[in-house]
Amino acid sequence: MEEGLSENETTDFCCAEKFVLSYEDADKYWSVQEPTINGMLGGFGNLSTIDIQGSEKFLIPLLKKIDAPSRQKAIDCGAGIGRITKHFLTKLFASVDMVEQCSKLTAQAEILLKGNQKVGRIFNKGLQDFEPEKELYDLIWIQWVLIYLTDEDLVSFLKRCKKALKPRGIIVVKENVTSSPDPEPDHEDSSVTRPEETLEDLFSRASLRIIKKQQQHRFPQELFKVQMYALRPDQ
Ligand SMILES: C[S@@+](CC[C@H](N)C(=O)[O-])C[C@H]1O[C@@H](n2cnc3c(N)ncnc32)[C@H](O)[C@@H]1O
């Protein structure tokens, strides 16, 4: 750890600007957000349906290909209250686990998803510490959460995800990207939005190759561009 930093703070030097990401601050931020779809989407709850439709359009063709993953087991990473699990993943997979750092949100997810037989385990952990079980998942869905991880933790988490894939399994990352040349920190929620090239470089550092890439359409112009990536181990 660097001098002057508390235990939960880490720095990245992937760009010209030095910034600090704190997992503790991100957790504090999410603990006081409304545990609703609107709260999960920063006041843009009205975009949830468009987001899910974009995800379906991206994923379903991959599930029909010759080398498609099976539809047994998925995990929703940075799952919040389980918006994606409820409205998307449990409609396509027999069983869906969730992992989320904020305990207030996992508690709400337990309530909202009670009785849904397709919901499996709900892990209350930060992705930086999460060790998914080896060769368990057909799909690992990671949406709007990599912005909270340092470069180093992001790469190491993706490497663990790679080991957690079943044969023919895929990882999907759906994330905001900036059109500016440098990563853009947001001190309010302790996050960083990266340029596409930076994110793609981190995928290749985790030895993952992009098998499909598509932009989310029909989002307001003033928001960050959102990219979807399907990734597989680089053999
Ligand atoms: C913008 S919300 C998105 C929630 C969900 N993916 C969705 O699209 O509805 C970001 C989520 O990431 C979670 N999060 C932030 N940092 C995290 C970390 N280090 N590990 C796991 N989850 C984290 C937050 O608590 C919050 O639930």
The ligand as a Gaussian input file, in Angstrom:
#p B3LYP/6-31G(d) Opt

LIG

0 1
 C      -25.132000       1.383000     -10.989000
 S      -25.496000       0.091000      -9.817000
 C      -25.864000      -1.219000     -10.943000
 C      -26.599000      -2.358000     -10.316000
 C      -26.971000      -3.468000     -11.299000
 N      -25.807000      -3.982000     -11.994000
 C      -27.995000      -2.962000     -12.285000
 O      -27.607000      -2.682000     -13.435000
 O      -29.162000      -2.841000     -11.908000
 C      -23.842000      -0.333000      -9.246000
 C      -23.830000      -1.494000      -8.274000
 O      -22.481000      -1.925000      -8.079000
 C      -22.298000      -2.222000      -6.705000
 N      -20.862000      -2.170000      -6.393000
 C      -20.078000      -1.080000      -6.283000
 N      -18.816000      -1.438000      -6.014000
 C      -18.805000      -2.798000      -5.949000
 C      -17.787000      -3.750000      -5.705000
 N      -16.543000      -3.397000      -5.478000
 N      -18.130000      -5.063000      -5.725000
 C      -19.417000      -5.444000      -5.948000
 N      -20.427000      -4.579000      -6.165000
 C      -20.118000      -3.269000      -6.174000
 C      -23.110000      -1.152000      -6.014000
 O      -23.319000      -1.446000      -4.651000
 C      -24.361000      -1.134000      -6.881000
 O      -25.261000      -2.116000      -6.479000

